[in-house]
Amino acid sequence: MIQAAVENSLRAGAILLLSLTGVAAEGEPANDYPTSARADYVFGCMAANGQSRDMLERCSCSVDTLASIMPYDRYLQAETILSMRQGVGERMSMFRNTKMFDDIVADLRRAQAEAEVRCFR
């Protein structure tokens, strides 16, 4: 009984967190990614792909492409879900078994695939 209440509280908290970082309001620029988020993405991309000038250009292209497809708030939601999926235990399983969360991550994966095609091929 207590465990069910805790799980419901976690679920409600996760939904509240995602709603607070909701999709950008209409009229906001599509390129709303803060510089620190762009830099973090490029650093991670270069760490995975190589520390060259060519990779700097490709990784920068990749984050620009991602930003043109997906508002920053939606990107942040997807990154939060992916981070929470790394956890263990029953409490974290809701991040793995919820369609709404799967859809948000799928949006990120589609945007990443488009960035891959545009910038790395």
C-alpha positions, 0 to 999 in steps of 0.5 A: 500500500505504501509502495503504491503511494510512493510510486504514484507520487513519483509518477505525478512528480515526473509528469509535473517535471515534464510539464514544467519543461513543456514544449516551447510556446508558439512564437518562440524561436526554434533555436532556443538552445542555451550556449552551455547546452550546445557546448555540452552537446558538441563536447560529448559528440567530439569525445565520441567521434574524435577531437578534430576540426572536422568533427567540431564542424560536424558536431556543431552542425548536428546540434544546430540541426537538432535545435532546428527540429526539436525545441530545447524544452522537448530535448531537455525532457528527452535527456531527463527521461534517458537519464532516469532510465539509467537508474535501477529499481521499481521506481525508475521502471516507470521511465522505461514502461510509459508510452508518453516517455517513449514518444518523447525519446522517439522524437529525440532519436528521429531528430538525431537520425536527421542530424546524422544524415545531414552532418555526418554523411 
